[in-house]
Every structure is written in C-alpha cells, then in structure tokens.
Amino acid sequence: MLGGMTASTLTRFWDACAASFDDEPDHGLTDPRVRAAWQRRMRGWLPTAPADVLDAGCGTGSLAALAAADGHRVTGVDLAPEMIAQARGKFAAAGLPGRFAVGDAADPPTGDARFDVVLCRHLLWTLPDPHAALAAWTARLRPGGRLVLIEGRWGRQDDPVTPYVPEAAGLPWPGGVPAADLARAVAPLTPRVEPLHDDADLWGRPVHDERYALIAR
C-alpha cells in the first residue's frame, strides 16, 4: 500500500480498462503486422520451446498467447479478474493451453513452481515497490532462467508525470523507468537491453519515448 493506494484501487482501475484494453494496437495485436512484429521479438527473447513461462501482469493475455502458440507452457497472473477473464477467453478461442490466476503480479501466487522465463510488459511503473517485485520474480526462476522485461520511460525525461490514478502520485517509477535504471535494479543478474522505440510496427505507429526490452539472466 502506498498512501491511499491499495489492491482494491488497482483492481477497480484495471478491471474498468479490460473491455477496451485490446483497442490499442500493441495490446490486442489484431493488426497482422503488429502481431508479426511482436512474434518475431518474442522468439528472440524466449528460449527454445517448450519452456515454462510466467507472464506477470498478463493483462488480456496477448503476449502469453504468442508464447503458447509457439509451444511454451504459459502461466498468466493478473490482479484484475476482468483482465484474466479476457485472457482465458482469448486462449479458449484460439484453442491454446494455458493456466491463469487472479493475484498480485508483484508476488505471483505460484507456490513452489519455478519457471524458465518470467515475462512482464509495462507493469513496473504501476507498482508501489518495483524492486520487491523484481526480487520475487528472480526467486521464481530456475537456474539459467531469465527475466524478459518490456518497459519504457513515457514522454521526455523533463515532462511532468500525471499519475494514472490519483493514489499513484508517489510511486517510485510513475512515468516509467529508463533502461539504465532498470539494468541497475536487476543486479546481480546480467542484463541485455534491446531498444524497441525505433520499430513502429510493434506499436502500430511511430513512438518518440524510450521503449525497450531488458533480458536479464
């Protein structure tokens, strides 16, 4: 909890977003060019299938579906039940196997299970304690496993940050996280940063802020 920010606050916000979440090209991946761009990137970030992939903060399950379609065993976790419902429906419609749970993506309710990959896209900036989340995800990796973190710093560094909910005003990374800062935060894992902002196909349009994937082993 951060100030007035609670799990129920976050759940209400993201549940309300679920029905329209996939309207964004990089969320729904309904444009074949956008989908193909993400599929190419995912194949470069994930190990040879089949691997066990935990999608932390899976949202509507679009990236999880790409992984499952390539033969990976996917587990998705999200705090918002409506997001999980969308993800389950997406997997069912495509005939894909996958497991989903409603729970805190920062501390996924996966018990003693270990994974070859923890995948996370655009979640860290929403968390009250992103460093604790990184530690929790790292603890769920098998030896030789990897974090695949798709993140960014929204807007210019000197732009004022508007909290996505009023209670989020004091978040550590409210405007996203620069790649250099996240690389330091994943220590002692060894990170590799892959810029993504110059690939308009990923976003369905040109973007001008910092976007990247950080793969840490």
GROMACS elastic network, one bead per residue, 0.5 to 0.9 nm:
[ bonds ]
;  ai    aj funct       b0    kb
    1     4     6  0.70135   500
    1     5     6  0.53146   500
    1     6     6  0.50371   500
    1     7     6  0.74699   500
    1   128     6  0.68461   500
    2     6     6  0.70936   500
    2   128     6  0.60783   500
    2   129     6  0.89714   500
    2   167     6  0.74825   500
    2   168     6  0.75944   500
    2   170     6  0.73257   500
    2   171     6  0.75678   500
    3     6     6  0.82695   500
    3   167     6  0.66238   500
    3   168     6  0.82966   500
    3   169     6  0.89834   500
    3   170     6  0.78584   500
    4     9     6  0.83625   500
    4   166     6  0.87994   500
    4   167     6  0.54793   500
    4   168     6  0.83986   500
    5     8     6  0.81982   500
    5     9     6  0.61129   500
    5    10     6  0.74449   500
    5   128     6  0.83048   500
    5   165     6  0.87201   500
    5   166     6  0.85673   500
    5   167     6  0.50111   500
    5   168     6  0.65623   500
    6     9     6  0.51577   500
    6    10     6  0.65157   500
    6    11     6  0.86359   500
    6   167     6  0.85841   500
    7    10     6  0.51738   500
    7    11     6  0.60044   500
    7    12     6  0.86046   500
    7    79     6  0.78492   500
    7   104     6  0.82321   500
    8    12     6  0.60778   500
    8    13     6  0.85375   500
    9    12     6  0.53832   500
    9    13     6  0.63344   500
    9    14     6  0.88380   500
    9   165     6  0.85209   500
    9   167     6  0.83474   500
   10    13     6  0.51489   500
   10    14     6  0.61852   500
   10    15     6  0.83384   500
   10    79     6  0.77659   500
   10    80     6  0.78487   500
   10   126     6  0.89775   500
   10   165     6  0.84529   500
   11    14     6  0.53945   500
   11    15     6  0.58061   500
   11    16     6  0.83950   500
   11    79     6  0.60274   500
   11    81     6  0.77962   500
   11    82     6  0.89795   500
   12    15     6  0.51862   500
   12    16     6  0.61254   500
   12    17     6  0.87329   500
   12    80     6  0.75413   500
   13    16     6  0.53230   500
   13    17     6  0.65271   500
   13    80     6  0.84709   500
   13   165     6  0.78286   500
   14    18     6  0.62285   500
   14    21     6  0.89994   500
   14    59     6  0.86379   500
   14    79     6  0.81673   500
   14    80     6  0.58650   500
   14    81     6  0.88461   500
   14    82     6  0.78915   500
   14    83     6  0.73778   500
   15    18     6  0.52651   500
   15    19     6  0.80147   500
   15    79     6  0.88348   500
   15    80     6  0.53337   500
   15    81     6  0.67071   500
   15    82     6  0.50883   500
   15    83     6  0.63958   500
   16    19     6  0.70951   500
   16    20     6  0.84721   500
   16    82     6  0.80041   500
   17    20     6  0.58473   500
   17    21     6  0.55684   500
   17    82     6  0.86307   500
   17    83     6  0.82759   500
   18    21     6  0.50239   500
   18    22     6  0.77760   500
   18    59     6  0.78362   500
   18    60     6  0.72976   500
   18    80     6  0.83381   500
   18    82     6  0.58821   500
   18    83     6  0.52792   500
   18    84     6  0.89211   500
   18    85     6  0.89559   500
   18    86     6  0.73270   500
   19    22     6  0.75264   500
   19    23     6  0.87331   500
   19    82     6  0.79184   500
   19    83     6  0.82028   500
   19    86     6  0.79928   500
   20    23     6  0.54885   500
   20    24     6  0.81387   500
   21    24     6  0.64829   500
   21    27     6  0.66078   500
   21    28     6  0.73449   500
   21    59     6  0.83941   500
   21    60     6  0.75936   500
   21    83     6  0.86968   500
   22    25     6  0.70627   500
   22    26     6  0.78584   500
   22    29     6  0.75761   500
   22    30     6  0.83221   500
   22    60     6  0.74086   500
   22    62     6  0.86534   500
   23    26     6  0.85527   500
   23    27     6  0.69651   500
   23    28     6  0.61357   500
   23    29     6  0.89147   500
   23    30     6  0.87605   500
   24    27     6  0.52155   500
   24    28     6  0.62504   500
   24    29     6  0.81110   500
   24   203     6  0.83401   500
   24   204     6  0.83766   500
   25    28     6  0.56940   500
   25    29     6  0.55384   500
   25    30     6  0.68235   500
   25    31     6  0.68035   500
   25    34     6  0.69304   500
   25    35     6  0.87121   500
   25   202     6  0.82059   500
   25   203     6  0.61412   500
   25   204     6  0.54825   500
   25   205     6  0.86055   500
   26    29     6  0.54524   500
   26    30     6  0.84944   500
   26    31     6  0.88279   500
   26    34     6  0.67325   500
   26    35     6  0.78993   500
   26    38     6  0.83241   500
   26    62     6  0.88777   500
   26   201     6  0.88908   500
   26   202     6  0.62767   500
   26   203     6  0.50309   500
   26   204     6  0.66744   500
   27    30     6  0.84960   500
   27    59     6  0.86922   500
   27    60     6  0.78607   500
   27    61     6  0.88145   500
   27    62     6  0.66699   500
   27    63     6  0.84768   500
   27   203     6  0.87277   500
   28    31     6  0.81823   500
   28    35     6  0.85344   500
   28    60     6  0.79255   500
   28    61     6  0.88234   500
   28    62     6  0.62919   500
   29    32     6  0.71892   500
   29    33     6  0.84891   500
   29    34     6  0.58239   500
   29    36     6  0.85602   500
   29    38     6  0.82186   500
   29    62     6  0.68804   500
   29    63     6  0.87516   500
   29   202     6  0.89897   500
   30    33     6  0.86441   500
   30    34     6  0.74249   500
   30    35     6  0.66298   500
   31    34     6  0.53197   500
   31    35     6  0.61117   500
   31    36     6  0.85616   500
   31   204     6  0.80044   500
   32    35     6  0.50381   500
   32    36     6  0.59623   500
   32    37     6  0.85006   500
   33    36     6  0.51541   500
   33    37     6  0.61680   500
   33    38     6  0.87767   500
   33   201     6  0.63628   500
   33   202     6  0.81317   500
   33   204     6  0.81416   500
   34    37     6  0.51178   500
   34    38     6  0.63854   500
   34    39     6  0.86001   500
   34   200     6  0.86373   500
   34   201     6  0.51746   500
   34   202     6  0.51979   500
   34   203     6  0.67948   500
   34   204     6  0.60620   500
   35    38     6  0.53008   500
   35    39     6  0.60981   500
   35    40     6  0.86957   500
   35    66     6  0.85966   500
   35   201     6  0.85695   500
   35   202     6  0.76800   500
   36    40     6  0.61473   500
   36    41     6  0.86496   500
   36   201     6  0.85530   500
   36   202     6  0.85141   500
   37    40     6  0.53070   500
   37    41     6  0.64356   500
   37    42     6  0.87216   500
   37   199     6  0.84892   500
   37   201     6  0.60352   500
   37   202     6  0.55254   500
   38    41     6  0.51067   500
   38    42     6  0.60082   500
   38    43     6  0.85635   500
   38    63     6  0.79212   500
   38    66     6  0.82256   500
   38   201     6  0.84238   500
   38   202     6  0.60462   500
   39    42     6  0.51005   500
   39    43     6  0.61945   500
   39    44     6  0.87419   500
   39    63     6  0.83517   500
   39    66     6  0.63311   500
   39    67     6  0.82679   500
   40    43     6  0.53280   500
   40    44     6  0.65918   500
   41    44     6  0.51634   500
   41    45     6  0.63709   500
   41    46     6  0.87999   500
   42    45     6  0.50406   500
   42    46     6  0.59890   500
   42    63     6  0.81169   500
   42    66     6  0.77083   500
   42    67     6  0.73528   500
   43    46     6  0.55532   500
   43    47     6  0.76313   500
   43    48     6  0.82773   500
   43    67     6  0.81878   500
   43    70     6  0.83004   500
   44    47     6  0.78005   500
   45   148     6  0.69254   500
   45   213     6  0.87479   500
   45   215     6  0.71248   500
   46    49     6  0.80867   500
   46    51     6  0.81569   500
   46    53     6  0.86474   500
   46    67     6  0.82314   500
   46   116     6  0.88566   500
   46   117     6  0.72463   500
   46   146     6  0.85338   500
   46   148     6  0.80167   500
   47    50     6  0.80652   500
   47    51     6  0.67614   500
   47   116     6  0.80977   500
   47   117     6  0.82250   500
   48    51     6  0.68884   500
   48    72     6  0.85195   500
   49    52     6  0.85960   500
   49    67     6  0.87911   500
   49    70     6  0.68960   500
   49    71     6  0.55330   500
   49    72     6  0.53049   500
   49    73     6  0.84223   500
   50    70     6  0.81150   500
   50    71     6  0.54162   500
   50    73     6  0.64455   500
   51    71     6  0.79382   500
   51    72     6  0.50312   500
   51    73     6  0.59857   500
   51    74     6  0.82997   500
   51   115     6  0.77505   500
   51   116     6  0.59590   500
   51   117     6  0.75375   500
   52    72     6  0.61754   500
   52    74     6  0.60779   500
   52    75     6  0.77991   500
   52   114     6  0.80004   500
   52   115     6  0.50487   500
   52   116     6  0.52567   500
   52   117     6  0.64750   500
   52   118     6  0.87214   500
   53    64     6  0.82376   500
   53    67     6  0.79328   500
   53    68     6  0.89397   500
   53    72     6  0.67852   500
   53    73     6  0.60505   500
   53    75     6  0.62257   500
   53    76     6  0.83878   500
   53   115     6  0.58567   500
   53   116     6  0.60970   500
   53   118     6  0.58807   500
   53   119     6  0.69238   500
   54    58     6  0.87332   500
   54    64     6  0.85032   500
   54    73     6  0.86060   500
   54    74     6  0.60318   500
   54    76     6  0.59077   500
   54    77     6  0.76868   500
   54   108     6  0.89451   500
   54   114     6  0.88686   500
   54   115     6  0.65077   500
   54   116     6  0.82011   500
   54   117     6  0.61997   500
   54   119     6  0.59741   500
   54   120     6  0.84187   500
   54   140     6  0.89888   500
   55    58     6  0.51879   500
   55    59     6  0.89857   500
   55    61     6  0.83278   500
   55    63     6  0.81729   500
   55    64     6  0.64593   500
   55    74     6  0.72463   500
   55    75     6  0.61282   500
   55    77     6  0.63439   500
   55    78     6  0.86263   500
   55   105     6  0.84819   500
   55   117     6  0.83377   500
   55   118     6  0.59799   500
   55   120     6  0.58150   500
   55   121     6  0.84834   500
   56    59     6  0.86700   500
   56    75     6  0.84767   500
   56    76     6  0.62239   500
   56    77     6  0.53028   500
   56    78     6  0.66710   500
   56   104     6  0.85089   500
   56   106     6  0.72989   500
   56   107     6  0.87691   500
   56   108     6  0.70888   500
   56   118     6  0.68695   500
   56   119     6  0.61305   500
   56   120     6  0.52294   500
   56   121     6  0.80402   500
   56   123     6  0.83150   500
   56   137     6  0.83956   500
   57    61     6  0.89721   500
   57    76     6  0.72363   500
   57    77     6  0.55874   500
   57    79     6  0.72651   500
   57    80     6  0.89736   500
   57   104     6  0.80240   500
   57   105     6  0.50908   500
   57   106     6  0.80176   500
   57   119     6  0.86698   500
   57   120     6  0.63842   500
   57   121     6  0.73950   500
   57   122     6  0.85358   500
   57   123     6  0.65189   500
   58    61     6  0.52280   500
   58    62     6  0.78455   500
   58    63     6  0.76430   500
   58    64     6  0.69995   500
   58    75     6  0.88830   500
   58    76     6  0.54155   500
   58    77     6  0.57928   500
   58    78     6  0.56954   500
   58    83     6  0.79660   500
   58    84     6  0.78272   500
   58    87     6  0.79102   500
   58   100     6  0.89311   500
   58   105     6  0.82918   500
   58   119     6  0.85087   500
   58   120     6  0.72618   500
   58   121     6  0.78101   500
   59    62     6  0.77958   500
   59    76     6  0.83669   500
   59    77     6  0.80873   500
   59    78     6  0.62045   500
   59    79     6  0.87550   500
   59    80     6  0.79005   500
   59    82     6  0.88298   500
   59    83     6  0.50699   500
   59    84     6  0.66210   500
   59    86     6  0.79952   500
   59    87     6  0.69699   500
   60    63     6  0.86314   500
   60    64     6  0.87419   500
   60    78     6  0.89882   500
   60    82     6  0.84985   500
   60    83     6  0.50566   500
   60    84     6  0.62913   500
   60    85     6  0.77091   500
   60    86     6  0.51038   500
   60    88     6  0.80374   500
   60    89     6  0.88541   500
   60    90     6  0.76413   500
   61    64     6  0.50001   500
   61    65     6  0.59244   500
   61    66     6  0.87189   500
   61    76     6  0.73003   500
   61    83     6  0.80512   500
   61    84     6  0.76835   500
   61    86     6  0.74349   500
   61    88     6  0.77102   500
   61    90     6  0.71944   500
   61    91     6  0.78810   500
   62    65     6  0.51053   500
   62    66     6  0.65403   500
   62    67     6  0.89239   500
   62    87     6  0.74173   500
   62    90     6  0.79249   500
   63    66     6  0.50871   500
   63    67     6  0.64268   500
   63    68     6  0.86845   500
   63   119     6  0.88598   500
   63   121     6  0.87329   500
   64    67     6  0.51212   500
   64    68     6  0.61475   500
   64    69     6  0.85526   500
   64    74     6  0.64478   500
   64    75     6  0.79356   500
   64    76     6  0.71185   500
   64    87     6  0.85812   500
   64    91     6  0.89603   500
   64    98     6  0.84025   500
   64   119     6  0.86569   500
   65    69     6  0.59632   500
   65    70     6  0.85784   500
   65    74     6  0.82182   500
   65    87     6  0.84235   500
   65    90     6  0.77993   500
   65    91     6  0.65913   500
   65    94     6  0.84954   500
   65    96     6  0.73411   500
   65    97     6  0.89606   500
   65    98     6  0.83898   500
   66    69     6  0.51426   500
   66    70     6  0.64561   500
   66    72     6  0.89708   500
   67    70     6  0.52360   500
   67    71     6  0.66769   500
   67    72     6  0.55165   500
   67    73     6  0.78484   500
   67    74     6  0.71264   500
   68    71     6  0.51078   500
   68    73     6  0.61681   500
   68    74     6  0.60646   500
   68    91     6  0.87989   500
   68    96     6  0.64790   500
   68    97     6  0.68858   500
   68    98     6  0.71589   500
   69    72     6  0.72934   500
   69    94     6  0.88237   500
   69    96     6  0.67614   500
   69    97     6  0.87529   500
   71    74     6  0.89857   500
   73    97     6  0.75828   500
   73    98     6  0.66559   500
   73    99     6  0.84883   500
   74    97     6  0.76929   500
   74    98     6  0.51604   500
   74    99     6  0.63647   500
   74   100     6  0.84157   500
   75    98     6  0.59849   500
   75   100     6  0.56166   500
   75   101     6  0.78813   500
   75   110     6  0.88520   500
   76    84     6  0.80410   500
   76    87     6  0.84050   500
   76    98     6  0.76932   500
   76    99     6  0.62330   500
   76   101     6  0.63879   500
   76   102     6  0.85732   500
   76   105     6  0.88916   500
   77    80     6  0.89942   500
   77    84     6  0.75704   500
   77    99     6  0.86719   500
   77   100     6  0.57983   500
   77   102     6  0.57787   500
   77   103     6  0.60103   500
   77   104     6  0.72339   500
   77   105     6  0.57321   500
   77   108     6  0.65247   500
   77   109     6  0.78803   500
   77   110     6  0.88500   500
   78    81     6  0.73219   500
   78    83     6  0.69901   500
   78    84     6  0.63937   500
   78   100     6  0.81672   500
   78   101     6  0.67915   500
   78   102     6  0.52742   500
   78   103     6  0.54969   500
   78   104     6  0.62721   500
   78   105     6  0.55336   500
   78   108     6  0.84055   500
   79    83     6  0.80837   500
   79    84     6  0.82106   500
   79   101     6  0.84882   500
   79   102     6  0.53507   500
   79   104     6  0.50816   500
   79   105     6  0.64819   500
   80    83     6  0.53343   500
   80    84     6  0.65284   500
   80    85     6  0.88030   500
   80   102     6  0.65709   500
   80   103     6  0.77058   500
   80   104     6  0.88869   500
   81    84     6  0.50478   500
   81    85     6  0.61193   500
   81    86     6  0.86736   500
   81   101     6  0.85902   500
   81   102     6  0.58720   500
   81   103     6  0.85926   500
   82    86     6  0.62926   500
   82    87     6  0.86792   500
   83    86     6  0.51276   500
   83    87     6  0.62793   500
   83    88     6  0.87116   500
   83   102     6  0.88939   500
   84    88     6  0.60978   500
   84    89     6  0.84827   500
   84   100     6  0.67726   500
   84   101     6  0.71961   500
   84   102     6  0.66573   500
   85    88     6  0.51887   500
   85    89     6  0.61431   500
   85    90     6  0.85803   500
   86    89     6  0.51186   500
   86    90     6  0.61386   500
   86    91     6  0.87284   500
   87    90     6  0.50412   500
   87    91     6  0.62725   500
   87    92     6  0.85838   500
   87   100     6  0.79922   500
   88    91     6  0.51928   500
   88    92     6  0.60970   500
   88    93     6  0.85755   500
   88    98     6  0.80788   500
   88    99     6  0.82957   500
   88   100     6  0.71791   500
   89    92     6  0.50461   500
   89    93     6  0.60553   500
   89    94     6  0.85934   500
   90    93     6  0.52371   500
   90    94     6  0.63254   500
   90    95     6  0.85867   500
   90    96     6  0.84792   500
   91    94     6  0.51883   500
   91    95     6  0.59405   500
   91    97     6  0.68321   500
   91    98     6  0.71283   500
   92    95     6  0.50012   500
   92    96     6  0.62263   500
   92    97     6  0.79230   500
   93    96     6  0.78285   500
  101   108     6  0.86980   500
  101   109     6  0.76199   500
  101   110     6  0.86642   500
  102   105     6  0.86639   500
  102   109     6  0.83629   500
  103   106     6  0.87658   500
  103   107     6  0.80423   500
  103   108     6  0.63148   500
  103   109     6  0.62280   500
  104   107     6  0.54619   500
  104   108     6  0.55004   500
  104   109     6  0.72002   500
  105   109     6  0.80678   500
  105   123     6  0.87269   500
  105   133     6  0.79271   500
  106   123     6  0.89947   500
  106   124     6  0.86154   500
  106   127     6  0.76243   500
  106   129     6  0.83371   500
  106   130     6  0.76177   500
  106   132     6  0.74378   500
  106   134     6  0.77534   500
  106   136     6  0.70000   500
  106   137     6  0.76294   500
  107   110     6  0.86313   500
  107   132     6  0.83348   500
  107   133     6  0.62885   500
  107   136     6  0.58518   500
  107   137     6  0.74011   500
  108   111     6  0.81896   500
  108   136     6  0.79869   500
  108   137     6  0.80258   500
  110   113     6  0.57657   500
  110   114     6  0.82771   500
  110   140     6  0.86250   500
  111   114     6  0.86611   500
  112   140     6  0.79697   500
  113   140     6  0.70446   500
  113   141     6  0.89066   500
  114   117     6  0.89272   500
  114   139     6  0.82774   500
  114   141     6  0.54269   500
  114   142     6  0.55522   500
  115   118     6  0.67887   500
  115   140     6  0.61257   500
  115   142     6  0.55816   500
  115   145     6  0.70257   500
  115   146     6  0.87105   500
  116   140     6  0.86573   500
  116   141     6  0.58500   500
  116   142     6  0.56642   500
  116   143     6  0.80302   500
  116   144     6  0.74013   500
  116   146     6  0.64004   500
  116   147     6  0.86688   500
  117   140     6  0.88423   500
  117   141     6  0.66648   500
  117   142     6  0.83184   500
  117   145     6  0.57011   500
  117   146     6  0.50135   500
  117   147     6  0.57615   500
  117   148     6  0.69940   500
  118   137     6  0.64936   500
  118   138     6  0.79248   500
  118   140     6  0.78671   500
  118   141     6  0.71595   500
  118   145     6  0.82060   500
  118   146     6  0.65601   500
  118   148     6  0.61657   500
  118   149     6  0.81505   500
  119   146     6  0.85706   500
  119   147     6  0.60913   500
  119   149     6  0.60323   500
  119   150     6  0.80268   500
  120   123     6  0.66673   500
  120   124     6  0.82531   500
  120   147     6  0.79904   500
  120   148     6  0.63408   500
  120   149     6  0.50258   500
  120   150     6  0.62060   500
  120   151     6  0.83261   500
  121   124     6  0.80515   500
  121   148     6  0.82631   500
  121   149     6  0.59054   500
  121   151     6  0.60952   500
  121   213     6  0.87351   500
  122   125     6  0.68841   500
  122   126     6  0.81196   500
  122   149     6  0.79472   500
  122   150     6  0.60738   500
  122   151     6  0.50457   500
  122   152     6  0.73086   500
  122   176     6  0.80482   500
  123   126     6  0.55607   500
  123   127     6  0.69930   500
  123   130     6  0.88728   500
  123   149     6  0.89866   500
  123   150     6  0.86431   500
  123   151     6  0.76935   500
  123   176     6  0.88921   500
  124   127     6  0.54500   500
  124   128     6  0.87025   500
  124   129     6  0.84422   500
  124   130     6  0.55499   500
  124   131     6  0.88126   500
  124   133     6  0.80427   500
  124   134     6  0.87579   500
  124   149     6  0.88849   500
  124   151     6  0.76389   500
  124   173     6  0.74740   500
  124   174     6  0.89552   500
  124   176     6  0.74490   500
  124   177     6  0.79065   500
  125   128     6  0.83927   500
  125   130     6  0.74769   500
  125   151     6  0.83691   500
  125   152     6  0.87612   500
  125   153     6  0.88474   500
  125   171     6  0.75946   500
  125   172     6  0.75377   500
  125   174     6  0.52830   500
  125   175     6  0.65472   500
  125   177     6  0.66899   500
  126   130     6  0.82856   500
  126   164     6  0.82609   500
  126   168     6  0.75954   500
  126   171     6  0.72789   500
  126   172     6  0.88269   500
  126   173     6  0.74318   500
  126   174     6  0.65791   500
  126   175     6  0.88788   500
  126   176     6  0.82342   500
  127   130     6  0.54791   500
  127   133     6  0.81807   500
  127   168     6  0.86591   500
  127   171     6  0.69068   500
  127   172     6  0.79096   500
  127   173     6  0.79552   500
  127   174     6  0.85003   500
  128   168     6  0.80486   500
  128   170     6  0.82350   500
  128   171     6  0.54980   500
  128   172     6  0.67687   500
  128   173     6  0.85923   500
  129   132     6  0.54953   500
  129   133     6  0.66125   500
  129   171     6  0.79715   500
  129   172     6  0.72945   500
  130   134     6  0.62527   500
  130   135     6  0.87053   500
  130   172     6  0.77138   500
  130   173     6  0.81322   500
  131   134     6  0.51028   500
  131   135     6  0.63293   500
  131   136     6  0.86672   500
  131   185     6  0.68315   500
  131   186     6  0.82258   500
  132   135     6  0.50918   500
  132   136     6  0.61573   500
  132   137     6  0.86596   500
  133   136     6  0.50044   500
  133   137     6  0.61335   500
  133   138     6  0.85148   500
  134   137     6  0.51790   500
  134   138     6  0.60897   500
  134   139     6  0.85810   500
  134   147     6  0.88411   500
  134   185     6  0.79458   500
  134   186     6  0.68185   500
  135   138     6  0.51242   500
  135   139     6  0.61679   500
  135   140     6  0.88395   500
  135   186     6  0.81274   500
  136   139     6  0.51839   500
  136   140     6  0.66542   500
  137   140     6  0.52317   500
  137   141     6  0.68832   500
  137   147     6  0.76980   500
  138   141     6  0.53940   500
  138   142     6  0.87510   500
  138   145     6  0.85999   500
  138   146     6  0.80396   500
  138   147     6  0.72581   500
  138   186     6  0.86632   500
  138   189     6  0.87158   500
  139   142     6  0.82230   500
  140   145     6  0.89809   500
  141   144     6  0.77559   500
  141   145     6  0.52303   500
  141   146     6  0.68438   500
  141   147     6  0.81024   500
  142   145     6  0.51423   500
  142   146     6  0.83891   500
  143   146     6  0.88494   500
  144   217     6  0.66441   500
  145   216     6  0.86155   500
  145   217     6  0.60478   500
  146   189     6  0.86583   500
  146   215     6  0.66753   500
  146   216     6  0.54436   500
  147   189     6  0.89609   500
  147   191     6  0.88617   500
  147   214     6  0.77107   500
  147   215     6  0.56134   500
  147   216     6  0.50918   500
  147   217     6  0.65236   500
  148   213     6  0.68132   500
  148   214     6  0.59127   500
  148   216     6  0.66906   500
  149   212     6  0.82949   500
  149   213     6  0.55375   500
  149   214     6  0.50917   500
  149   215     6  0.63690   500
  149   216     6  0.82237   500
  150   196     6  0.88887   500
  150   211     6  0.76230   500
  150   212     6  0.58813   500
  150   214     6  0.63513   500
  150   215     6  0.86408   500
  151   176     6  0.71694   500
  151   177     6  0.69773   500
  151   178     6  0.81161   500
  151   179     6  0.78098   500
  151   182     6  0.88880   500
  151   210     6  0.84855   500
  151   211     6  0.59109   500
  151   212     6  0.56794   500
  151   213     6  0.62189   500
  151   214     6  0.77011   500
  152   175     6  0.85456   500
  152   176     6  0.54702   500
  152   177     6  0.56689   500
  152   178     6  0.60903   500
  152   179     6  0.71158   500
  152   197     6  0.87824   500
  152   209     6  0.75020   500
  152   210     6  0.52111   500
  152   212     6  0.59613   500
  152   213     6  0.83620   500
  153   156     6  0.76492   500
  153   157     6  0.76026   500
  153   173     6  0.88413   500
  153   175     6  0.59837   500
  153   178     6  0.52509   500
  153   179     6  0.80559   500
  153   209     6  0.64362   500
  153   210     6  0.51913   500
  153   211     6  0.65956   500
  154   157     6  0.80742   500
  154   159     6  0.88153   500
  154   161     6  0.87487   500
  154   175     6  0.55589   500
  154   176     6  0.57005   500
  154   177     6  0.81732   500
  154   208     6  0.88536   500
  154   209     6  0.56221   500
  154   210     6  0.66779   500
  154   211     6  0.80592   500
  155   158     6  0.82648   500
  155   159     6  0.63505   500
  155   160     6  0.88781   500
  155   161     6  0.87527   500
  155   175     6  0.78349   500
  155   176     6  0.89960   500
  155   208     6  0.73946   500
  155   209     6  0.50453   500
  155   210     6  0.76145   500
  156   159     6  0.52378   500
  156   160     6  0.87460   500
  156   208     6  0.85477   500
  156   209     6  0.64207   500
  156   210     6  0.82851   500
  157   160     6  0.84465   500
  157   175     6  0.87383   500
  157   178     6  0.89552   500
  158   161     6  0.88936   500
  159   175     6  0.89810   500
  160   175     6  0.85499   500
  161   169     6  0.85557   500
  161   174     6  0.68635   500
  161   175     6  0.57137   500
  162   165     6  0.84796   500
  162   166     6  0.85529   500
  162   169     6  0.77072   500
  162   174     6  0.80174   500
  162   175     6  0.78254   500
  163   166     6  0.58114   500
  163   167     6  0.76341   500
  163   168     6  0.54265   500
  163   169     6  0.52547   500
  163   170     6  0.85268   500
  163   171     6  0.85427   500
  163   174     6  0.64892   500
  163   175     6  0.79483   500
  164   167     6  0.84409   500
  164   168     6  0.66282   500
  164   169     6  0.82680   500
  164   174     6  0.81994   500
  165   168     6  0.54136   500
  165   169     6  0.75913   500
  166   169     6  0.59312   500
  167   170     6  0.74778   500
  167   171     6  0.86673   500
  168   171     6  0.54689   500
  168   174     6  0.71617   500
  169   174     6  0.71378   500
  170   173     6  0.85853   500
  170   174     6  0.74658   500
  171   174     6  0.52042   500
  171   175     6  0.89350   500
  172   175     6  0.88880   500
  173   176     6  0.52636   500
  173   177     6  0.57941   500
  174   177     6  0.81173   500
  177   180     6  0.83256   500
  177   181     6  0.65347   500
  177   182     6  0.64906   500
  177   210     6  0.89597   500
  178   181     6  0.54293   500
  178   182     6  0.64649   500
  178   183     6  0.87287   500
  178   210     6  0.71632   500
  178   211     6  0.83703   500
  178   212     6  0.89019   500
  179   182     6  0.51589   500
  179   183     6  0.60258   500
  179   184     6  0.86918   500
  179   193     6  0.71399   500
  179   195     6  0.89837   500
  179   210     6  0.81537   500
  179   211     6  0.82095   500
  179   212     6  0.70956   500
  179   213     6  0.84045   500
  179   214     6  0.74690   500
  180   183     6  0.51358   500
  180   184     6  0.64783   500
  180   185     6  0.87935   500
  180   193     6  0.88388   500
  181   184     6  0.52882   500
  181   185     6  0.63132   500
  182   186     6  0.63661   500
  182   214     6  0.80629   500
  183   186     6  0.55943   500
  183   187     6  0.70993   500
  183   189     6  0.88188   500
  183   190     6  0.81980   500
  183   191     6  0.59950   500
  183   192     6  0.80655   500
  183   193     6  0.80039   500
  183   214     6  0.74783   500
  183   216     6  0.83309   500
  184   187     6  0.57256   500
  184   188     6  0.85276   500
  184   191     6  0.87138   500
  185   188     6  0.85203   500
  186   189     6  0.57134   500
  186   190     6  0.76830   500
  186   191     6  0.73974   500
  186   216     6  0.72604   500
  187   190     6  0.67804   500
  187   191     6  0.81102   500
  187   216     6  0.88084   500
  189   216     6  0.56630   500
  189   217     6  0.53364   500
  190   215     6  0.81761   500
  190   216     6  0.51854   500
  190   217     6  0.53776   500
  191   214     6  0.62624   500
  191   215     6  0.54834   500
  191   217     6  0.65788   500
  192   213     6  0.81715   500
  192   214     6  0.55818   500
  192   215     6  0.51817   500
  192   216     6  0.62131   500
  192   217     6  0.86868   500
  193   212     6  0.66648   500
  193   213     6  0.57664   500
  193   215     6  0.64618   500
  193   216     6  0.86324   500
  194   211     6  0.88344   500
  194   212     6  0.54770   500
  194   213     6  0.51024   500
  194   214     6  0.63029   500
  194   215     6  0.80371   500
  195   198     6  0.71291   500
  195   199     6  0.85446   500
  195   210     6  0.78668   500
  195   211     6  0.62033   500
  195   213     6  0.64466   500
  195   214     6  0.86609   500
  196   199     6  0.56562   500
  196   200     6  0.83914   500
  196   202     6  0.77363   500
  196   210     6  0.78444   500
  196   211     6  0.51729   500
  196   213     6  0.68717   500
  197   200     6  0.70354   500
  197   202     6  0.84196   500
  197   203     6  0.84787   500
  197   206     6  0.77620   500
  197   207     6  0.59707   500
  197   208     6  0.67190   500
  197   209     6  0.67529   500
  197   210     6  0.59407   500
  197   212     6  0.67038   500
  198   201     6  0.89638   500
  198   206     6  0.75140   500
  198   207     6  0.74104   500
  198   208     6  0.81697   500
  198   211     6  0.84711   500
  199   202     6  0.58690   500
  199   203     6  0.76085   500
  199   205     6  0.87683   500
  199   206     6  0.74846   500
  199   207     6  0.84278   500
  200   203     6  0.54609   500
  200   204     6  0.59126   500
  200   205     6  0.50403   500
  200   207     6  0.67633   500
  201   204     6  0.51389   500
  201   205     6  0.66469   500
  201   206     6  0.79627   500
  202   205     6  0.78793   500
  203   206     6  0.70633   500
  203   207     6  0.74585   500
  207   210     6  0.83672   500
  207   211     6  0.86009   500
  208   211     6  0.87052   500
